Amino acid sequence: MERLQKILAGAGVASRRKCEELILSGKVQVNGETVTELGTKADPAADVITVDGKPIGAEKKLYLVFNKPKGVITSAADPQGRKIVTDYLKGVKERVYPVGRLDYDTEGLLLLTNDGEFAHLLTHPKHHVPKTYHATVKGVPHGDDLEKLKKGIMLEDGITAPAEVEYHDVDPEGKFATISITIHEGRNRQVRRMFDAISHPVSKLKRISFGDLYLGNLKRGLYRHLTKEEVDGLYKQARSASPTSPKRK
């Protein structure tokens, strides 16, 4: 017997958090009975589990890396009719969803999958999977400012964890600088807020790596499938920060 949200996520319905929302909203049934309690357990081999009346099934697991352009929503739908990441996945028949988020104005590496456990491992705060960005900021921050980011800086939602920060490119006239910054958290608009806190606002932000996976030369607006070695590597990296993480079957 397993928790229902774990079964749903493992079947590729959605991320574990989204599956919890589906249960709470009364969209999940077990043997014809609507379930709304998150502690409910079921046996996927013996029980009939449906979402909105449709039985869940074992989908082929997909793992994609996408170079998200600026001005695209990290979502499976947008009520305002703006471009969403799945608009770029014309060759993908299976339903996939983003692993974490990139802001509307942020570009770069975005993972998409239908493997709920994979998404959960990579986004859960206790796993601290590093993410590296190139942030182009106004002006050139002094070394003392970068030291503040390295040690952790106070934001409205608390102090940030230590970051890895270094100069990537500096304008000779001092009008801008591109800073490489690696964070181990996933707060909303965190990198932008960190640079705002040292009075060097971000004008361009691009994520170049997620864990040991790098964007490389993948062109903007295109995607590719991860190799088995890349998927296994991300699983291993996430678990290395959390010995109690479930083992991949």
N, C-alpha and C positions, 0 to 999 in steps of 0.2 A: 504494500500500500504506500502511495506517495501523495504528497500534498497536490491538490488539484492544479494550482498555478504552475507548479514545476512540470506536471504532465503536459499542460497546454503549451508552455514555453518549449519543452523538448520536442513537441510535435510541430513546431514552427508556426504556431498561431500568432504569436507576438512576443515581445520581450516579457520577462517575468512581471515587471511592474505594470505593463499594459494588461497582462492577463489577470492580475489582481483587480484592475479596474473593471474588466469584463465580468468577473465574478460578482463584484459588489453591485454592478448595475443590473444584475439578474439576467445576463445573456448566456449563462452557461447552465447546461442541464446534465445530470448524471442519471441514467436509466429513466429518463422522462421527467425527473423531478428537478425543478430549478434550485440551484445552490447559490447562496449569497454570503456564506461565511468562509473566510480565508483559511481557517484551520481544517476545512473538509479534506478528507483523504479518499482516494479511489484507486482502483486496480485497472490500469489501462488495458490489461490482457483480458479482463472479465467484464468490466463495466462499459456501457455505451455512453460515451461523452460527446456532447454536441455543443456548438457555439452558434447561437441564432438558428438553431434547428438543423445545422449541418454537422455531420460527424467529423471529428478530427481524424487525421490520417498521418501516417509516417511519410513526410515529404523528403525528397532528396535534399540534403543539406547544401546550401549555397553560401559561399564566402566571397564577397566582392570588395575590391578597393576602387574608389571613384575619386577622380580629381574634380571636386566641386567648384564650379565657377562662383564668383561674387554675384549676389542678387538672386540666389536660388534658395528656396526654403528647405530646411532639413526636416522633411515630414512626408507622410504618405498622402496627404491631402491638404489643400489650403482653401478656406471659404472665400478668400479674396481673389482667387483665380490666378495667383502668381505661380511662376515656375517652381516645380518641386523636383527633388532629386530623382524620383522614379520616372519622370518624364524623359530622362536620359538613358533609361534601361530598356530600350525597345526590344532587345533580343532575349530578355529574361521573362519567362512565362510564370515562374513561381513568385509568390508574394514574399518580398523581402522588406526589411525595415532598417533604419540607420542604427548603428552602434554609437550611442551618444549623439551629440549635436555639434554643428558648426553654425555660427551666427549667419544671418542673412548677408552681411557685408564681409564675411570671412570666406576665404577659398582654401582649397587644398585637400589633403587626404581625409577621406571619409570611408569608414567601413560599413557595409550593409550585409545582412545575413537573414536567414530564417531559423537560425539555431539559437534558441532562447538562452541556453546555458552558456554558450560562447559570449553572447552579448552581456549577460549578467556578470560573468567573470571579468570582462574587460572594463566594465563601467562601475562596478561596486567600489565605493571609496576605500575599503580595506585592502584592496589589491594594489593600489598605487602604481598603475601602469603608466610609465612616462609618455608624455606627448610633447613634441618639439615644434615650435613655430618660428617663422621669420616675421618679426614685427618691424615695419618701417614707421618711424616716429618723427615727429616734428622736433627739430633741433638735435643736438648731440648730447645725450646724458653723460654726466661726469662719472668717473669710476665710483665715486662715493654713492651715487644714485643706484648704480647697478649692484653695489654691495648691499644696499637695503633690500633689493629684490632677492638677492641670494640668501639673505638671512631670514626673510619673511617680512611682509609689510602689512600694516593694519588696514583692513577694508571695513566697510559697514557691517559685513557679516563675519568679522573676526580676522585674525592674523592668518596670512597664507603660510603654507609649508615652504621650506627652503627651495629655491629654484636654481637651476643652472643657467647662467647668463654670460654672454660674451658678445663682443662686437663682431658683426658679419660684414658690414660695409659702412663706410663713413664718407659723407659728402665733404670734399675739401673746403667748401665754403661754409660748412657748418649748418646748412639748412635742414638736413635730415640725417638719420642714421638707420641702418637695418641691424636689429639686434636678434641674435639667436637665443631663444628662451625655452627651457624645458621645465614643465610643471608636472606634478604628480597628483593633481586634483582635477575636478571637473566642474567648478563653480560657474554660474552664469556670467558670461562675458568677462571671465577672470583676467585674461591677459590684458585686455583693454583697460580694465579698472586698475590693474597694477601699474601700468604706465601713466594713467591719469594721476595716480597718487604721487608720482614723482614729477608731475607737470610736464610730461612729454607725451601728448596724446598720439594714439596710433592712427595713421592714415591708410595703412594697408597691412593686412594680416593673412598669413598663409601657413597652414599646418603642413609640415614636411615629413613628419614621422609619427607613428603610433606604436609604442613599444619598439621592437627591433624591425618593424616594417617601415620602409621608406617609400615615398612617392616616386622617386626616381624620375624617369623621363616620360611618365604617363601624361599625355596631353590633356589640357583643360577640357572638361565636359565628356571625357571618355572613362571607361571602366575596364577592369580585367578581373578574371577569377584568380583567387589566391591559390598557390600550390599547396599540396598536402604538408610540405615541410614548413611553409609559412604559417599555416593554421596551427600545426603542432607547436611551432615556436611561440606563437602568441598564447596558446593554452599554457605552455610551460612557464612562460614569463609571468603570467597572471598568478599562477599557483605558487611560484617561488616566493611571492610576498605574503602568501597566506597558506600555511601548511594544512589548514583544515578545509580547504576548498575541495569540492567533490571531484573525484577522478573521472576523467573522460572515458566513456565506454567505447 
